[in-house]
């Protein structure tokens, strides 16, 4: 019940941000005109229950790459709506230095089941690494509160863009291209 209430409040907050509320301009890059920023060092992946499609990853070992950390859960319709974009970015840019890490953080008890997460990866055609964050350790390290949420990390391991909810796909892709084009 509590998570359902949080999801409703989150949806209202994201809608407000997407409408261009000044309250969002300092916290996340949800405003369409927001530029890349330096939000500080990206937290390390922690408390991961399982790594799917990959051996365990550490952000420290990904220095020199552009990393998109995508918080999602398989039964969130907003998350499902974003997956075609995330999977297409992976296909387009993985050979240019983009690493996408899906952080599957469950909202409901049944979403903790690894077999169900694996089935969702097949169903949605997700080939990039996915960290199963059942205990919310990585979620909390990022101080994340939204499904879906994207954190774009530059080659130096610093968060350069935050985005919550659906939409702004062109702006996110442009940010990916900009960071990939920057020399390390």
WOCORQUI-V587209 format. One record per residue. N is the residue number from 1. RES is the residue in one small letter. OMEGA is omega in whole degrees, -180 to 180 (* if undefined). Layout:
((N,RES,OMEGA) (N,RES,OMEGA))
//
This chain:
((1,x,-179) (2,x,-180) (3,x,177) (4,x,178) (5,x,178) (6,x,180) (7,x,179) (8,x,178) (9,x,178) (10,x,180) (11,x,179) (12,x,-180) (13,x,179) (14,x,178) (15,x,178) (16,x,179) (17,x,-179) (18,x,177) (19,x,174) (20,x,180) (21,x,178) (22,x,-180) (23,x,-177) (24,x,-171) (25,x,-179) (26,x,-174) (27,x,-178) (28,x,-179) (29,x,180) (30,x,177) (31,x,-175) (32,x,-177) (33,x,-177) (34,x,180) (35,x,174) (36,x,-179) (37,x,173) (38,x,179) (39,x,-180) (40,x,-177) (41,x,177) (42,x,176) (43,x,178) (44,x,173) (45,x,-179) (46,x,176) (47,x,-177) (48,x,-180) (49,x,-179) (50,x,172) (51,x,-180) (52,x,-178) (53,x,-176) (54,x,165) (55,x,178) (56,x,-179) (57,x,173) (58,x,178) (59,x,-180) (60,x,-180) (61,x,180) (62,x,177) (63,x,-176) (64,x,177) (65,x,170) (66,x,-174) (67,x,172) (68,x,175) (69,x,-176) (70,x,176) (71,x,-177) (72,x,169) (73,x,-167) (74,x,-178) (75,x,176) (76,x,-176) (77,x,178) (78,x,176) (79,x,-180) (80,x,179) (81,x,-178) (82,x,-173) (83,x,178) (84,x,178) (85,x,-179) (86,x,180) (87,x,178) (88,x,176) (89,x,178) (90,x,-179) (91,x,-176) (92,x,-166) (93,x,-177) (94,x,-180) (95,x,178) (96,x,177) (97,x,177) (98,x,172) (99,x,174) (100,x,175) (101,x,173) (102,x,175) (103,x,-178) (104,x,180) (105,x,-171) (106,x,173) (107,x,-176) (108,x,-177) (109,x,-176) (110,x,179) (111,x,176) (112,x,-173) (113,x,-178) (114,x,-179) (115,x,178) (116,x,176) (117,x,178) (118,x,178) (119,x,178) (120,x,178) (121,x,178) (122,x,-177) (123,x,-176) (124,x,178) (125,x,-179) (126,x,-179) (127,x,-180) (128,x,-179) (129,x,177) (130,x,177) (131,x,178) (132,x,-172) (133,x,-176) (134,x,-178) (135,x,177) (136,x,-178) (137,x,179) (138,x,175) (139,x,-179) (140,x,178) (141,x,178) (142,x,-174) (143,x,-178) (144,x,179) (145,x,-170) (146,x,166) (147,x,-17) (148,x,175) (149,x,180) (150,x,175) (151,x,-180) (152,x,-173) (153,x,-178) (154,x,-176) (155,x,179) (156,x,178) (157,x,-179) (158,x,179) (159,x,-177) (160,x,-179) (161,x,173) (162,x,176) (163,x,-179) (164,x,176) (165,x,180) (166,x,172) (167,x,180) (168,x,-175) (169,x,-180) (170,x,180) (171,x,179) (172,x,179) (173,x,177) (174,x,177) (175,x,177) (176,x,-179) (177,x,180) (178,x,-179) (179,x,178) (180,x,-178) (181,x,-179) (182,x,178) (183,x,180) (184,x,*))
//
